[in-house]
């Protein structure tokens, strides 16, 4: 099931950043179980993402693929800080979508709340600038 990478739910961006999360029925509730299925991600999902990313020019779509890949690497424990370097780069952009994606990544990696807060502030400022330029 696709789950939003955005910690506040879908923001209505296009494309909305999602990742294929696995759930397991536990009692009467479904609980996240992705980390228990590393083979699925390593043999099916990650190779497909890598293939799609290979040779693709930078774009918002690429960012969502990078975010998917890095979320999986974090969940599986392969790289607990996967995506941090990209998020830092996106946070320096003037593009509100890139900054928002950076916020999503910072928010998801423990110990990076200060960077998440800064990205959130920068996102609001970038949105304001964009709105002003469209008047």
C-alpha positions as CSV (number, residue, x, y, z in Angstrom):
1,X,0.0,0.0,0.0
2,X,1.4,3.4,-0.9
3,X,2.0,5.6,2.2
4,X,2.7,9.3,2.1
5,X,6.3,10.4,2.8
6,X,4.8,13.7,4.0
7,X,4.4,13.4,7.8
8,X,1.3,15.6,7.7
9,X,-0.4,13.6,4.9
10,X,-0.7,14.5,1.2
11,X,-0.1,18.1,0.6
12,X,-1.7,18.0,-2.8
13,X,1.6,18.3,-4.6
14,X,2.0,16.7,-7.9
15,X,3.5,14.2,-7.7
16,X,2.8,13.4,-4.1
17,X,5.7,11.7,-2.5
18,X,4.7,8.1,-1.5
19,X,6.5,4.8,-0.8
20,X,5.2,1.2,-0.9
21,X,4.7,0.4,2.7
22,X,3.8,-3.1,3.9
23,X,1.3,-3.7,6.7
24,X,0.5,-6.8,8.8
25,X,-2.7,-7.6,10.5
26,X,-2.1,-7.8,14.2
27,X,-5.3,-8.5,16.2
28,X,-7.9,-6.2,14.7
29,X,-5.4,-3.6,13.4
30,X,-3.0,-3.2,10.6
31,X,0.5,-2.3,11.8
32,X,3.6,-1.3,9.7
33,X,5.7,-4.4,8.8
34,X,8.0,-3.2,6.0
35,X,11.2,-3.8,7.9
36,X,10.3,-7.5,8.1
37,X,10.3,-7.8,4.3
38,X,13.8,-6.7,3.2
39,X,13.9,-9.3,0.4
40,X,10.9,-7.8,-1.2
41,X,12.4,-4.3,-1.2
42,X,15.9,-5.5,-2.2
43,X,14.8,-7.7,-5.1
44,X,11.7,-5.9,-6.4
45,X,11.3,-2.3,-5.3
46,X,14.9,-0.9,-5.1
47,X,16.1,-2.3,-8.4
48,X,13.0,-0.8,-10.2
49,X,13.6,2.6,-8.5
50,X,17.3,2.5,-9.4
51,X,16.4,1.6,-13.0
52,X,14.0,4.5,-13.3
53,X,16.5,6.9,-11.7
54,X,19.3,5.9,-14.0
55,X,20.0,8.6,-16.5
56,X,16.9,10.6,-15.6
57,X,17.4,14.4,-15.6
58,X,16.7,16.2,-12.4
59,X,13.0,17.0,-11.9
60,X,10.4,17.0,-9.2
61,X,9.5,13.4,-10.3
62,X,13.1,12.3,-9.7
63,X,12.9,13.8,-6.2
64,X,9.9,11.6,-5.3
65,X,11.8,8.5,-6.6
66,X,14.9,9.5,-4.5
67,X,12.6,10.0,-1.5
68,X,11.1,6.6,-2.0
69,X,14.4,4.9,-2.3
70,X,15.9,6.6,0.7
71,X,12.9,5.9,2.9
72,X,13.2,2.2,2.1
73,X,16.9,2.3,2.9
74,X,16.1,4.0,6.3
75,X,13.3,1.6,7.2
76,X,15.4,-1.4,6.4
77,X,18.3,0.0,8.4
78,X,20.6,-0.2,5.4
79,X,21.4,3.6,5.7
80,X,19.7,5.3,8.6
81,X,20.5,8.8,7.2
82,X,19.7,8.0,3.5
83,X,18.6,11.2,1.8
84,X,20.1,13.6,4.2
85,X,22.6,15.1,1.7
86,X,19.9,15.5,-0.9
87,X,17.5,17.1,1.6
88,X,20.2,19.6,2.6
89,X,20.7,20.5,-1.1
90,X,16.9,20.8,-1.7
91,X,16.6,23.0,1.4
92,X,18.9,25.6,-0.2
93,X,16.6,25.8,-3.3
94,X,14.2,28.6,-4.1
95,X,11.6,26.0,-5.2
96,X,8.9,25.5,-2.5
97,X,8.4,21.9,-3.6
98,X,12.1,21.0,-3.2
99,X,12.2,22.7,0.2
100,X,9.0,20.9,1.3
101,X,10.6,17.6,0.2
102,X,13.6,18.5,2.3
103,X,11.4,19.1,5.3
104,X,9.8,15.6,4.8
105,X,13.2,14.0,4.8
106,X,14.5,15.9,7.8
107,X,11.3,15.2,9.7
108,X,11.8,11.5,9.1
109,X,15.4,11.2,10.2
110,X,15.9,11.3,14.0
111,X,18.1,14.1,15.3
112,X,17.4,16.5,12.5
113,X,14.5,18.5,14.0
114,X,16.4,21.8,13.8
115,X,16.9,21.3,10.1
116,X,13.3,20.3,9.7
117,X,12.2,23.5,11.5
118,X,14.5,25.6,9.3
119,X,13.2,23.9,6.1
120,X,9.6,24.5,7.3
121,X,10.3,28.2,7.7
122,X,12.2,28.4,4.4
123,X,9.2,26.6,2.7
124,X,6.8,29.2,4.0
125,X,9.1,32.0,2.8
126,X,9.5,30.5,-0.6
127,X,5.7,30.1,-1.0
128,X,5.3,33.7,0.0
129,X,7.8,34.8,-2.6
130,X,6.2,32.7,-5.3
131,X,2.8,34.1,-4.5
132,X,4.1,37.6,-4.6
133,X,5.8,37.0,-8.0
134,X,2.5,35.8,-9.4
135,X,0.6,39.0,-8.6
